[in-house]
């Protein structure tokens, strides 16, 4: 666990904490659990998947990819739109 925490920067640690808070809310609030199904259906809609596929192709392009920033690349791909 310590190795994972040393790998993550402060923004990733904060994101893990907020995700843990969200999971706790999902466990105890029935209304949030119900809306999670709608959120997931939107997330996996063809339009969103097409955009995410193009993002993956762009990030994985050999001339643009720098393996020294794997953590930043993964975070930027998973959480687009969040400030860096």
N, CA, C and O atoms as a Maestro MAE file, in Angstrom:
{
 s_m_m2io_version
 :::
 2.0.0
}

f_m_ct {
 s_m_title
 :::
 protein
 m_atom[336] {
  # First column is atom index #
  i_m_mmod_type
  r_m_x_coord
  r_m_y_coord
  r_m_z_coord
  i_m_residue_number
  s_m_chain_name
  s_m_pdb_residue_name
  s_m_pdb_atom_name
  i_m_atomic_number
  :::
  1 25 0.821 -1.194 0.000 1 A "UNK " " N  " 7
  2 3 0.000 0.000 0.000 1 A "UNK " " CA " 6
  3 2 0.866 1.260 0.000 1 A "UNK " " C  " 6
  4 15 0.529 2.246 -0.655 1 A "UNK " " O  " 8
  5 25 1.986 1.228 0.736 2 A "UNK " " N  " 7
  6 3 2.882 2.384 0.758 2 A "UNK " " CA " 6
  7 2 3.465 2.666 -0.613 2 A "UNK " " C  " 6
  8 15 3.640 3.825 -0.990 2 A "UNK " " O  " 8
  9 25 3.771 1.604 -1.370 3 A "UNK " " N  " 7
  10 3 4.323 1.803 -2.707 3 A "UNK " " CA " 6
  11 2 3.307 2.514 -3.601 3 A "UNK " " C  " 6
  12 15 3.678 3.359 -4.416 3 A "UNK " " O  " 8
  13 25 2.034 2.172 -3.450 4 A "UNK " " N  " 7
  14 3 0.999 2.823 -4.243 4 A "UNK " " CA " 6
  15 2 0.850 4.286 -3.857 4 A "UNK " " C  " 6
  16 15 0.691 5.142 -4.728 4 A "UNK " " O  " 8
  17 25 0.901 4.580 -2.571 5 A "UNK " " N  " 7
  18 3 0.764 5.965 -2.122 5 A "UNK " " CA " 6
  19 2 1.942 6.826 -2.542 5 A "UNK " " C  " 6
  20 15 1.764 8.014 -2.812 5 A "UNK " " O  " 8
  21 25 3.138 6.261 -2.604 6 A "UNK " " N  " 7
  22 3 4.288 7.049 -3.049 6 A "UNK " " CA " 6
  23 2 4.241 7.277 -4.556 6 A "UNK " " C  " 6
  24 15 4.813 8.250 -5.048 6 A "UNK " " O  " 8
  25 25 3.568 6.396 -5.296 7 A "UNK " " N  " 7
  26 3 3.447 6.550 -6.744 7 A "UNK " " CA " 6
  27 2 2.480 7.679 -7.104 7 A "UNK " " C  " 6
  28 15 2.652 8.348 -8.123 7 A "UNK " " O  " 8
  29 25 1.467 7.888 -6.266 8 A "UNK " " N  " 7
  30 3 0.432 8.876 -6.571 8 A "UNK " " CA " 6
  31 2 0.829 10.274 -6.109 8 A "UNK " " C  " 6
  32 15 1.460 10.440 -5.065 8 A "UNK " " O  " 8
  33 25 0.458 11.256 -6.887 9 A "UNK " " N  " 7
  34 3 0.658 12.656 -6.504 9 A "UNK " " CA " 6
  35 2 -0.517 13.082 -5.631 9 A "UNK " " C  " 6
  36 15 -1.447 12.307 -5.406 9 A "UNK " " O  " 8
  37 25 -0.472 14.300 -5.148 10 A "UNK " " N  " 7
  38 3 -1.518 14.783 -4.250 10 A "UNK " " CA " 6
  39 2 -2.894 14.788 -4.904 10 A "UNK " " C  " 6
  40 15 -3.886 14.467 -4.249 10 A "UNK " " O  " 8
  41 25 -2.971 15.146 -6.183 11 A "UNK " " N  " 7
  42 3 -4.288 15.188 -6.825 11 A "UNK " " CA " 6
  43 2 -4.885 13.794 -6.950 11 A "UNK " " C  " 6
  44 15 -6.097 13.630 -6.811 11 A "UNK " " O  " 8
  45 25 -4.050 12.777 -7.212 12 A "UNK " " N  " 7
  46 3 -4.565 11.423 -7.287 12 A "UNK " " CA " 6
  47 2 -4.999 10.918 -5.908 12 A "UNK " " C  " 6
  48 15 -5.999 10.210 -5.788 12 A "UNK " " O  " 8
  49 25 -4.245 11.286 -4.874 13 A "UNK " " N  " 7
  50 3 -4.639 10.905 -3.510 13 A "UNK " " CA " 6
  51 2 -5.970 11.551 -3.148 13 A "UNK " " C  " 6
  52 15 -6.829 10.909 -2.543 13 A "UNK " " O  " 8
  53 25 -6.143 12.807 -3.512 14 A "UNK " " N  " 7
  54 3 -7.404 13.491 -3.236 14 A "UNK " " CA " 6
  55 2 -8.551 12.830 -3.996 14 A "UNK " " C  " 6
  56 15 -9.654 12.696 -3.467 14 A "UNK " " O  " 8
  57 25 -8.292 12.420 -5.227 15 A "UNK " " N  " 7
  58 3 -9.323 11.760 -6.011 15 A "UNK " " CA " 6
  59 2 -9.723 10.425 -5.390 15 A "UNK " " C  " 6
  60 15 -10.904 10.076 -5.388 15 A "UNK " " O  " 8
  61 25 -8.768 9.685 -4.869 16 A "UNK " " N  " 7
  62 3 -9.070 8.419 -4.198 16 A "UNK " " CA " 6
  63 2 -9.945 8.676 -2.968 16 A "UNK " " C  " 6
  64 15 -10.887 7.927 -2.709 16 A "UNK " " O  " 8
  65 25 -9.637 9.718 -2.221 17 A "UNK " " N  " 7
  66 3 -10.438 10.049 -1.037 17 A "UNK " " CA " 6
  67 2 -11.863 10.419 -1.447 17 A "UNK " " C  " 6
  68 15 -12.822 9.958 -0.828 17 A "UNK " " O  " 8
  69 25 -12.009 11.241 -2.476 18 A "UNK " " N  " 7
  70 3 -13.348 11.626 -2.917 18 A "UNK " " CA " 6
  71 2 -14.120 10.438 -3.478 18 A "UNK " " C  " 6
  72 15 -15.332 10.342 -3.283 18 A "UNK " " O  " 8
  73 25 -13.447 9.547 -4.160 19 A "UNK " " N  " 7
  74 3 -14.121 8.346 -4.651 19 A "UNK " " CA " 6
  75 2 -14.581 7.468 -3.497 19 A "UNK " " C  " 6
  76 15 -15.654 6.869 -3.568 19 A "UNK " " O  " 8
  77 25 -13.785 7.383 -2.435 20 A "UNK " " N  " 7
  78 3 -14.186 6.617 -1.252 20 A "UNK " " CA " 6
  79 2 -15.418 7.243 -0.604 20 A "UNK " " C  " 6
  80 15 -16.322 6.527 -0.174 20 A "UNK " " O  " 8
  81 25 -15.461 8.568 -0.532 21 A "UNK " " N  " 7
  82 3 -16.632 9.251 0.017 21 A "UNK " " CA " 6
  83 2 -17.858 8.970 -0.857 21 A "UNK " " C  " 6
  84 15 -18.951 8.737 -0.341 21 A "UNK " " O  " 8
  85 25 -17.678 8.993 -2.166 22 A "UNK " " N  " 7
  86 3 -18.793 8.721 -3.080 22 A "UNK " " CA " 6
  87 2 -19.309 7.295 -2.908 22 A "UNK " " C  " 6
  88 15 -20.518 7.064 -2.921 22 A "UNK " " O  " 8
  89 25 -18.397 6.343 -2.749 23 A "UNK " " N  " 7
  90 3 -18.812 4.945 -2.557 23 A "UNK " " CA " 6
  91 2 -19.605 4.805 -1.267 23 A "UNK " " C  " 6
  92 15 -20.602 4.085 -1.229 23 A "UNK " " O  " 8
  93 25 -19.181 5.473 -0.230 24 A "UNK " " N  " 7
  94 3 -19.923 5.427 1.035 24 A "UNK " " CA " 6
  95 2 -21.320 6.021 0.853 24 A "UNK " " C  " 6
  96 15 -22.295 5.487 1.381 24 A "UNK " " O  " 8
  97 25 -21.419 7.108 0.119 25 A "UNK " " N  " 7
  98 3 -22.742 7.685 -0.158 25 A "UNK " " CA " 6
  99 2 -23.608 6.718 -0.960 25 A "UNK " " C  " 6
  100 15 -24.806 6.593 -0.705 25 A "UNK " " O  " 8
  101 25 -22.995 6.031 -1.935 26 A "UNK " " N  " 7
  102 3 -23.746 5.057 -2.730 26 A "UNK " " CA " 6
  103 2 -24.275 3.931 -1.857 26 A "UNK " " C  " 6
  104 15 -25.373 3.428 -2.093 26 A "UNK " " O  " 8
  105 25 -23.510 3.532 -0.857 27 A "UNK " " N  " 7
  106 3 -23.926 2.421 -0.010 27 A "UNK " " CA " 6
  107 2 -25.119 2.779 0.867 27 A "UNK " " C  " 6
  108 15 -25.960 1.921 1.134 27 A "UNK " " O  " 8
  109 25 -25.208 4.004 1.311 28 A "UNK " " N  " 7
  110 3 -26.220 4.369 2.293 28 A "UNK " " CA " 6
  111 2 -27.410 5.142 1.745 28 A "UNK " " C  " 6
  112 15 -28.377 5.355 2.476 28 A "UNK " " O  " 8
  113 25 -27.379 5.568 0.499 29 A "UNK " " N  " 7
  114 3 -28.469 6.362 -0.054 29 A "UNK " " CA " 6
  115 2 -29.095 5.629 -1.238 29 A "UNK " " C  " 6
  116 15 -28.460 5.461 -2.280 29 A "UNK " " O  " 8
  117 25 -30.342 5.197 -1.071 30 A "UNK " " N  " 7
  118 3 -31.010 4.419 -2.106 30 A "UNK " " CA " 6
  119 2 -31.240 5.232 -3.380 30 A "UNK " " C  " 6
  120 15 -31.154 4.690 -4.482 30 A "UNK " " O  " 8
  121 25 -31.528 6.517 -3.241 31 A "UNK " " N  " 7
  122 3 -31.745 7.366 -4.415 31 A "UNK " " CA " 6
  123 2 -30.493 7.491 -5.272 31 A "UNK " " C  " 6
  124 15 -30.578 7.498 -6.500 31 A "UNK " " O  " 8
  125 25 -29.344 7.588 -4.638 32 A "UNK " " N  " 7
  126 3 -28.078 7.678 -5.385 32 A "UNK " " CA " 6
  127 2 -27.794 6.359 -6.082 32 A "UNK " " C  " 6
  128 15 -27.322 6.348 -7.218 32 A "UNK " " O  " 8
  129 25 -28.076 5.246 -5.415 33 A "UNK " " N  " 7
  130 3 -27.849 3.938 -6.056 33 A "UNK " " CA " 6
  131 2 -28.720 3.796 -7.291 33 A "UNK " " C  " 6
  132 15 -28.274 3.248 -8.299 33 A "UNK " " O  " 8
  133 25 -29.958 4.282 -7.231 34 A "UNK " " N  " 7
  134 3 -30.862 4.206 -8.376 34 A "UNK " " CA " 6
  135 2 -30.341 5.054 -9.541 34 A "UNK " " C  " 6
  136 15 -30.405 4.636 -10.697 34 A "UNK " " O  " 8
  137 25 -29.833 6.232 -9.233 35 A "UNK " " N  " 7
  138 3 -29.355 7.107 -10.303 35 A "UNK " " CA " 6
  139 2 -28.024 6.636 -10.884 35 A "UNK " " C  " 6
  140 15 -27.646 7.051 -11.979 35 A "UNK " " O  " 8
  141 25 -27.315 5.777 -10.163 36 A "UNK " " N  " 7
  142 3 -26.045 5.254 -10.671 36 A "UNK " " CA " 6
  143 2 -26.260 4.450 -11.951 36 A "UNK " " C  " 6
  144 15 -25.428 4.496 -12.857 36 A "UNK " " O  " 8
  145 25 -27.362 3.719 -12.032 37 A "UNK " " N  " 7
  146 3 -27.662 2.946 -13.239 37 A "UNK " " CA " 6
  147 2 -27.804 3.872 -14.444 37 A "UNK " " C  " 6
  148 15 -27.291 3.569 -15.522 37 A "UNK " " O  " 8
  149 25 -28.494 4.993 -14.271 38 A "UNK " " N  " 7
  150 3 -28.642 5.953 -15.363 38 A "UNK " " CA " 6
  151 2 -27.301 6.561 -15.759 38 A "UNK " " C  " 6
  152 15 -27.017 6.739 -16.943 38 A "UNK " " O  " 8
  153 25 -26.486 6.874 -14.767 39 A "UNK " " N  " 7
  154 3 -25.166 7.439 -15.038 39 A "UNK " " CA " 6
  155 2 -24.312 6.470 -15.842 39 A "UNK " " C  " 6
  156 15 -23.648 6.869 -16.798 39 A "UNK " " O  " 8
  157 25 -24.328 5.210 -15.460 40 A "UNK " " N  " 7
  158 3 -23.535 4.213 -16.186 40 A "UNK " " CA " 6
  159 2 -24.048 3.999 -17.605 40 A "UNK " " C  " 6
  160 15 -23.257 3.784 -18.523 40 A "UNK " " O  " 8
  161 25 -25.359 4.055 -17.793 41 A "UNK " " N  " 7
  162 3 -25.883 3.910 -19.155 41 A "UNK " " CA " 6
  163 2 -25.461 5.083 -20.038 41 A "UNK " " C  " 6
  164 15 -25.209 4.904 -21.230 41 A "UNK " " O  " 8
  165 25 -25.384 6.267 -19.464 42 A "UNK " " N  " 7
  166 3 -24.906 7.425 -20.220 42 A "UNK " " CA " 6
  167 2 -23.413 7.295 -20.505 42 A "UNK " " C  " 6
  168 15 -22.957 7.594 -21.609 42 A "UNK " " O  " 8
  169 25 -22.652 6.848 -19.503 43 A "UNK " " N  " 7
  170 3 -21.207 6.718 -19.669 43 A "UNK " " CA " 6
  171 2 -20.841 5.733 -20.774 43 A "UNK " " C  " 6
  172 15 -19.858 5.932 -21.488 43 A "UNK " " O  " 8
  173 25 -21.633 4.670 -20.912 44 A "UNK " " N  " 7
  174 3 -21.338 3.663 -21.917 44 A "UNK " " CA " 6
  175 2 -22.189 3.810 -23.171 44 A "UNK " " C  " 6
  176 15 -22.374 2.845 -23.912 44 A "UNK " " O  " 8
  177 25 -22.706 5.003 -23.412 45 A "UNK " " N  " 7
  178 3 -23.457 5.248 -24.643 45 A "UNK " " CA " 6
  179 2 -22.488 5.292 -25.825 45 A "UNK " " C  " 6
  180 15 -21.311 5.608 -25.652 45 A "UNK " " O  " 8
  181 25 -22.975 4.978 -27.015 46 A "UNK " " N  " 7
  182 3 -22.082 4.945 -28.188 46 A "UNK " " CA " 6
  183 2 -21.348 6.263 -28.441 46 A "UNK " " C  " 6
  184 15 -20.190 6.250 -28.858 46 A "UNK " " O  " 8
  185 25 -22.006 7.397 -28.196 47 A "UNK " " N  " 7
  186 3 -21.365 8.687 -28.452 47 A "UNK " " CA " 6
  187 2 -20.171 8.901 -27.512 47 A "UNK " " C  " 6
  188 15 -19.110 9.346 -27.950 47 A "UNK " " O  " 8
  189 25 -20.340 8.590 -26.245 48 A "UNK " " N  " 7
  190 3 -19.255 8.768 -25.284 48 A "UNK " " CA " 6
  191 2 -18.136 7.771 -25.562 48 A "UNK " " C  " 6
  192 15 -16.958 8.123 -25.492 48 A "UNK " " O  " 8
  193 25 -18.498 6.526 -25.877 49 A "UNK " " N  " 7
  194 3 -17.473 5.528 -26.174 49 A "UNK " " CA " 6
  195 2 -16.662 5.900 -27.412 49 A "UNK " " C  " 6
  196 15 -15.465 5.618 -27.475 49 A "UNK " " O  " 8
  197 25 -17.304 6.531 -28.395 50 A "UNK " " N  " 7
  198 3 -16.573 6.955 -29.585 50 A "UNK " " CA " 6
  199 2 -15.533 8.026 -29.232 50 A "UNK " " C  " 6
  200 15 -14.391 7.960 -29.687 50 A "UNK " " O  " 8
  201 25 -15.928 9.001 -28.430 51 A "UNK " " N  " 7
  202 3 -14.996 10.056 -28.023 51 A "UNK " " CA " 6
  203 2 -13.850 9.467 -27.201 51 A "UNK " " C  " 6
  204 15 -12.691 9.822 -27.411 51 A "UNK " " O  " 8
  205 25 -14.165 8.580 -26.276 52 A "UNK " " N  " 7
  206 3 -13.117 7.962 -25.454 52 A "UNK " " CA " 6
  207 2 -12.177 7.109 -26.308 52 A "UNK " " C  " 6
  208 15 -10.978 7.046 -26.037 52 A "UNK " " O  " 8
  209 25 -12.716 6.455 -27.334 53 A "UNK " " N  " 7
  210 3 -11.861 5.664 -28.238 53 A "UNK " " CA " 6
  211 2 -10.884 6.566 -28.983 53 A "UNK " " C  " 6
  212 15 -9.707 6.227 -29.116 53 A "UNK " " O  " 8
  213 25 -11.358 7.707 -29.468 54 A "UNK " " N  " 7
  214 3 -10.470 8.648 -30.163 54 A "UNK " " CA " 6
  215 2 -9.411 9.199 -29.205 54 A "UNK " " C  " 6
  216 15 -8.258 9.399 -29.586 54 A "UNK " " O  " 8
  217 25 -9.826 9.443 -27.947 55 A "UNK " " N  " 7
  218 3 -8.843 9.907 -26.961 55 A "UNK " " CA " 6
  219 2 -7.764 8.851 -26.737 55 A "UNK " " C  " 6
  220 15 -6.579 9.175 -26.652 55 A "UNK " " O  " 8
  221 25 -8.181 7.583 -26.642 56 A "UNK " " N  " 7
  222 3 -7.224 6.505 -26.431 56 A "UNK " " CA " 6
  223 2 -6.267 6.374 -27.612 56 A "UNK " " C  " 6
  224 15 -5.069 6.162 -27.425 56 A "UNK " " O  " 8
  225 25 -6.792 6.498 -28.813 57 A "UNK " " N  " 7
  226 3 -5.928 6.445 -30.001 57 A "UNK " " CA " 6
  227 2 -4.927 7.598 -29.978 57 A "UNK " " C  " 6
  228 15 -3.754 7.403 -30.293 57 A "UNK " " O  " 8
  229 25 -5.377 8.789 -29.610 58 A "UNK " " N  " 7
  230 3 -4.500 9.954 -29.567 58 A "UNK " " CA " 6
  231 2 -3.404 9.786 -28.522 58 A "UNK " " C  " 6
  232 15 -2.243 10.104 -28.779 58 A "UNK " " O  " 8
  233 25 -3.769 9.289 -27.348 59 A "UNK " " N  " 7
  234 3 -2.793 9.131 -26.264 59 A "UNK " " CA " 6
  235 2 -1.813 8.008 -26.583 59 A "UNK " " C  " 6
  236 15 -0.632 8.103 -26.248 59 A "UNK " " O  " 8
  237 25 -2.288 6.955 -27.222 60 A "UNK " " N  " 7
  238 3 -1.448 5.795 -27.481 60 A "UNK " " CA " 6
  239 2 -0.575 5.948 -28.725 60 A "UNK " " C  " 6
  240 15 0.214 5.055 -29.037 60 A "UNK " " O  " 8
  241 25 -0.704 7.053 -29.432 61 A "UNK " " N  " 7
  242 3 0.123 7.257 -30.627 61 A "UNK " " CA " 6
  243 2 1.594 7.250 -30.227 61 A "UNK " " C  " 6
  244 15 1.985 7.992 -29.326 61 A "UNK " " O  " 8
  245 25 2.407 6.438 -30.869 62 A "UNK " " N  " 7
  246 3 3.808 6.278 -30.444 62 A "UNK " " CA " 6
  247 2 4.617 7.569 -30.424 62 A "UNK " " C  " 6
  248 15 5.471 7.740 -29.554 62 A "UNK " " O  " 8
  249 25 4.375 8.463 -31.343 63 A "UNK " " N  " 7
  250 3 5.174 9.685 -31.377 63 A "UNK " " CA " 6
  251 2 4.756 10.667 -30.286 63 A "UNK " " C  " 6
  252 15 5.497 11.610 -30.008 63 A "UNK " " O  " 8
  253 25 3.606 10.481 -29.666 64 A "UNK " " N  " 7
  254 3 3.133 11.402 -28.644 64 A "UNK " " CA " 6
  255 2 3.286 10.844 -27.226 64 A "UNK " " C  " 6
  256 15 3.201 11.594 -26.254 64 A "UNK " " O  " 8
  257 25 3.509 9.547 -27.105 65 A "UNK " " N  " 7
  258 3 3.499 8.916 -25.792 65 A "UNK " " CA " 6
  259 2 4.877 8.962 -25.141 65 A "UNK " " C  " 6
  260 15 5.885 8.631 -25.764 65 A "UNK " " O  " 8
  261 25 4.901 9.376 -23.884 66 A "UNK " " N  " 7
  262 3 6.126 9.417 -23.100 66 A "UNK " " CA " 6
  263 2 5.926 8.501 -21.896 66 A "UNK " " C  " 6
  264 15 5.113 8.800 -21.022 66 A "UNK " " O  " 8
  265 25 6.654 7.399 -21.843 67 A "UNK " " N  " 7
  266 3 6.430 6.407 -20.789 67 A "UNK " " CA " 6
  267 2 6.842 6.905 -19.404 67 A "UNK " " C  " 6
  268 15 6.518 6.259 -18.408 67 A "UNK " " O  " 8
  269 25 7.542 8.027 -19.315 68 A "UNK " " N  " 7
  270 3 7.941 8.544 -18.008 68 A "UNK " " CA " 6
  271 2 6.763 9.172 -17.264 68 A "UNK " " C  " 6
  272 15 6.854 9.431 -16.064 68 A "UNK " " O  " 8
  273 25 5.669 9.416 -17.965 69 A "UNK " " N  " 7
  274 3 4.511 10.026 -17.317 69 A "UNK " " CA " 6
  275 2 3.296 9.104 -17.379 69 A "UNK " " C  " 6
  276 15 2.193 9.547 -17.701 69 A "UNK " " O  " 8
  277 25 3.498 7.831 -17.073 70 A "UNK " " N  " 7
  278 3 2.403 6.857 -17.130 70 A "UNK " " CA " 6
  279 2 1.256 7.224 -16.206 70 A "UNK " " C  " 6
  280 15 0.092 7.136 -16.597 70 A "UNK " " O  " 8
  281 25 1.572 7.635 -14.989 71 A "UNK " " N  " 7
  282 3 0.533 7.966 -14.010 71 A "UNK " " CA " 6
  283 2 -0.275 9.170 -14.480 71 A "UNK " " C  " 6
  284 15 -1.503 9.158 -14.389 71 A "UNK " " O  " 8
  285 25 0.381 10.195 -14.973 72 A "UNK " " N  " 7
  286 3 -0.321 11.377 -15.468 72 A "UNK " " CA " 6
  287 2 -1.185 11.035 -16.678 72 A "UNK " " C  " 6
  288 15 -2.296 11.547 -16.816 72 A "UNK " " O  " 8
  289 25 -0.675 10.173 -17.551 73 A "UNK " " N  " 7
  290 3 -1.432 9.785 -18.732 73 A "UNK " " CA " 6
  291 2 -2.690 9.028 -18.345 73 A "UNK " " C  " 6
  292 15 -3.769 9.302 -18.871 73 A "UNK " " O  " 8
  293 25 -2.562 8.074 -17.425 74 A "UNK " " N  " 7
  294 3 -3.725 7.295 -16.990 74 A "UNK " " CA " 6
  295 2 -4.739 8.194 -16.297 74 A "UNK " " C  " 6
  296 15 -5.939 8.070 -16.541 74 A "UNK " " O  " 8
  297 25 -4.280 9.091 -15.442 75 A "UNK " " N  " 7
  298 3 -5.193 9.994 -14.738 75 A "UNK " " CA " 6
  299 2 -5.897 10.916 -15.717 75 A "UNK " " C  " 6
  300 15 -7.100 11.145 -15.593 75 A "UNK " " O  " 8
  301 25 -5.181 11.439 -16.672 76 A "UNK " " N  " 7
  302 3 -5.779 12.327 -17.657 76 A "UNK " " CA " 6
  303 2 -6.775 11.630 -18.561 76 A "UNK " " C  " 6
  304 15 -7.736 12.246 -19.022 76 A "UNK " " O  " 8
  305 25 -6.553 10.349 -18.818 77 A "UNK " " N  " 7
  306 3 -7.485 9.611 -19.657 77 A "UNK " " CA " 6
  307 2 -8.739 9.220 -18.878 77 A "UNK " " C  " 6
  308 15 -9.843 9.272 -19.418 77 A "UNK " " O  " 8
  309 25 -8.578 8.830 -17.618 78 A "UNK " " N  " 7
  310 3 -9.721 8.382 -16.811 78 A "UNK " " CA " 6
  311 2 -10.560 9.562 -16.334 78 A "UNK " " C  " 6
  312 15 -11.785 9.459 -16.275 78 A "UNK " " O  " 8
  313 25 -9.927 10.668 -15.997 79 A "UNK " " N  " 7
  314 3 -10.641 11.798 -15.423 79 A "UNK " " CA " 6
  315 2 -10.510 13.051 -16.309 79 A "UNK " " C  " 6
  316 15 -9.965 14.058 -15.857 79 A "UNK " " O  " 8
  317 25 -10.994 13.009 -17.551 80 A "UNK " " N  " 7
  318 3 -10.873 14.191 -18.396 80 A "UNK " " CA " 6
  319 2 -11.762 15.315 -17.885 80 A "UNK " " C  " 6
  320 15 -12.835 15.077 -17.330 80 A "UNK " " O  " 8
  321 25 -11.307 16.518 -18.078 81 A "UNK " " N  " 7
  322 3 -12.092 17.673 -17.674 81 A "UNK " " CA " 6
  323 2 -11.764 18.182 -16.292 81 A "UNK " " C  " 6
  324 15 -12.201 19.272 -15.922 81 A "UNK " " O  " 8
  325 25 -11.003 17.424 -15.513 82 A "UNK " " N  " 7
  326 3 -10.609 17.906 -14.191 82 A "UNK " " CA " 6
  327 2 -9.344 18.748 -14.316 82 A "UNK " " C  " 6
  328 15 -8.487 18.439 -15.144 82 A "UNK " " O  " 8
  329 25 -9.209 19.782 -13.531 83 A "UNK " " N  " 7
  330 3 -8.009 20.606 -13.638 83 A "UNK " " CA " 6
  331 2 -6.772 19.832 -13.218 83 A "UNK " " C  " 6
  332 15 -6.818 19.016 -12.298 83 A "UNK " " O  " 8
  333 25 -5.694 20.089 -13.885 84 A "UNK " " N  " 7
  334 3 -4.436 19.391 -13.582 84 A "UNK " " CA " 6
  335 2 -3.737 20.014 -12.404 84 A "UNK " " C  " 6
  336 15 -2.664 19.555 -12.010 84 A "UNK " " O  " 8
  :::
 }
 m_bond[335] {
  # First column is bond index #
  i_m_from
  i_m_to
  i_m_order
  :::
  1 1 2 1
  2 2 3 1
  3 3 4 2
  4 3 5 1
  5 5 6 1
  6 6 7 1
  7 7 8 2
  8 7 9 1
  9 9 10 1
  10 10 11 1
  11 11 12 2
  12 11 13 1
  13 13 14 1
  14 14 15 1
  15 15 16 2
  16 15 17 1
  17 17 18 1
  18 18 19 1
  19 19 20 2
  20 19 21 1
  21 21 22 1
  22 22 23 1
  23 23 24 2
  24 23 25 1
  25 25 26 1
  26 26 27 1
  27 27 28 2
  28 27 29 1
  29 29 30 1
  30 30 31 1
  31 31 32 2
  32 31 33 1
  33 33 34 1
  34 34 35 1
  35 35 36 2
  36 35 37 1
  37 37 38 1
  38 38 39 1
  39 39 40 2
  40 39 41 1
  41 41 42 1
  42 42 43 1
  43 43 44 2
  44 43 45 1
  45 45 46 1
  46 46 47 1
  47 47 48 2
  48 47 49 1
  49 49 50 1
  50 50 51 1
  51 51 52 2
  52 51 53 1
  53 53 54 1
  54 54 55 1
  55 55 56 2
  56 55 57 1
  57 57 58 1
  58 58 59 1
  59 59 60 2
  60 59 61 1
  61 61 62 1
  62 62 63 1
  63 63 64 2
  64 63 65 1
  65 65 66 1
  66 66 67 1
  67 67 68 2
  68 67 69 1
  69 69 70 1
  70 70 71 1
  71 71 72 2
  72 71 73 1
  73 73 74 1
  74 74 75 1
  75 75 76 2
  76 75 77 1
  77 77 78 1
  78 78 79 1
  79 79 80 2
  80 79 81 1
  81 81 82 1
  82 82 83 1
  83 83 84 2
  84 83 85 1
  85 85 86 1
  86 86 87 1
  87 87 88 2
  88 87 89 1
  89 89 90 1
  90 90 91 1
  91 91 92 2
  92 91 93 1
  93 93 94 1
  94 94 95 1
  95 95 96 2
  96 95 97 1
  97 97 98 1
  98 98 99 1
  99 99 100 2
  100 99 101 1
  101 101 102 1
  102 102 103 1
  103 103 104 2
  104 103 105 1
  105 105 106 1
  106 106 107 1
  107 107 108 2
  108 107 109 1
  109 109 110 1
  110 110 111 1
  111 111 112 2
  112 111 113 1
  113 113 114 1
  114 114 115 1
  115 115 116 2
  116 115 117 1
  117 117 118 1
  118 118 119 1
  119 119 120 2
  120 119 121 1
  121 121 122 1
  122 122 123 1
  123 123 124 2
  124 123 125 1
  125 125 126 1
  126 126 127 1
  127 127 128 2
  128 127 129 1
  129 129 130 1
  130 130 131 1
  131 131 132 2
  132 131 133 1
  133 133 134 1
  134 134 135 1
  135 135 136 2
  136 135 137 1
  137 137 138 1
  138 138 139 1
  139 139 140 2
  140 139 141 1
  141 141 142 1
  142 142 143 1
  143 143 144 2
  144 143 145 1
  145 145 146 1
  146 146 147 1
  147 147 148 2
  148 147 149 1
  149 149 150 1
  150 150 151 1
  151 151 152 2
  152 151 153 1
  153 153 154 1
  154 154 155 1
  155 155 156 2
  156 155 157 1
  157 157 158 1
  158 158 159 1
  159 159 160 2
  160 159 161 1
  161 161 162 1
  162 162 163 1
  163 163 164 2
  164 163 165 1
  165 165 166 1
  166 166 167 1
  167 167 168 2
  168 167 169 1
  169 169 170 1
  170 170 171 1
  171 171 172 2
  172 171 173 1
  173 173 174 1
  174 174 175 1
  175 175 176 2
  176 175 177 1
  177 177 178 1
  178 178 179 1
  179 179 180 2
  180 179 181 1
  181 181 182 1
  182 182 183 1
  183 183 184 2
  184 183 185 1
  185 185 186 1
  186 186 187 1
  187 187 188 2
  188 187 189 1
  189 189 190 1
  190 190 191 1
  191 191 192 2
  192 191 193 1
  193 193 194 1
  194 194 195 1
  195 195 196 2
  196 195 197 1
  197 197 198 1
  198 198 199 1
  199 199 200 2
  200 199 201 1
  201 201 202 1
  202 202 203 1
  203 203 204 2
  204 203 205 1
  205 205 206 1
  206 206 207 1
  207 207 208 2
  208 207 209 1
  209 209 210 1
  210 210 211 1
  211 211 212 2
  212 211 213 1
  213 213 214 1
  214 214 215 1
  215 215 216 2
  216 215 217 1
  217 217 218 1
  218 218 219 1
  219 219 220 2
  220 219 221 1
  221 221 222 1
  222 222 223 1
  223 223 224 2
  224 223 225 1
  225 225 226 1
  226 226 227 1
  227 227 228 2
  228 227 229 1
  229 229 230 1
  230 230 231 1
  231 231 232 2
  232 231 233 1
  233 233 234 1
  234 234 235 1
  235 235 236 2
  236 235 237 1
  237 237 238 1
  238 238 239 1
  239 239 240 2
  240 239 241 1
  241 241 242 1
  242 242 243 1
  243 243 244 2
  244 243 245 1
  245 245 246 1
  246 246 247 1
  247 247 248 2
  248 247 249 1
  249 249 250 1
  250 250 251 1
  251 251 252 2
  252 251 253 1
  253 253 254 1
  254 254 255 1
  255 255 256 2
  256 255 257 1
  257 257 258 1
  258 258 259 1
  259 259 260 2
  260 259 261 1
  261 261 262 1
  262 262 263 1
  263 263 264 2
  264 263 265 1
  265 265 266 1
  266 266 267 1
  267 267 268 2
  268 267 269 1
  269 269 270 1
  270 270 271 1
  271 271 272 2
  272 271 273 1
  273 273 274 1
  274 274 275 1
  275 275 276 2
  276 275 277 1
  277 277 278 1
  278 278 279 1
  279 279 280 2
  280 279 281 1
  281 281 282 1
  282 282 283 1
  283 283 284 2
  284 283 285 1
  285 285 286 1
  286 286 287 1
  287 287 288 2
  288 287 289 1
  289 289 290 1
  290 290 291 1
  291 291 292 2
  292 291 293 1
  293 293 294 1
  294 294 295 1
  295 295 296 2
  296 295 297 1
  297 297 298 1
  298 298 299 1
  299 299 300 2
  300 299 301 1
  301 301 302 1
  302 302 303 1
  303 303 304 2
  304 303 305 1
  305 305 306 1
  306 306 307 1
  307 307 308 2
  308 307 309 1
  309 309 310 1
  310 310 311 1
  311 311 312 2
  312 311 313 1
  313 313 314 1
  314 314 315 1
  315 315 316 2
  316 315 317 1
  317 317 318 1
  318 318 319 1
  319 319 320 2
  320 319 321 1
  321 321 322 1
  322 322 323 1
  323 323 324 2
  324 323 325 1
  325 325 326 1
  326 326 327 1
  327 327 328 2
  328 327 329 1
  329 329 330 1
  330 330 331 1
  331 331 332 2
  332 331 333 1
  333 333 334 1
  334 334 335 1
  335 335 336 2
  :::
 }
}
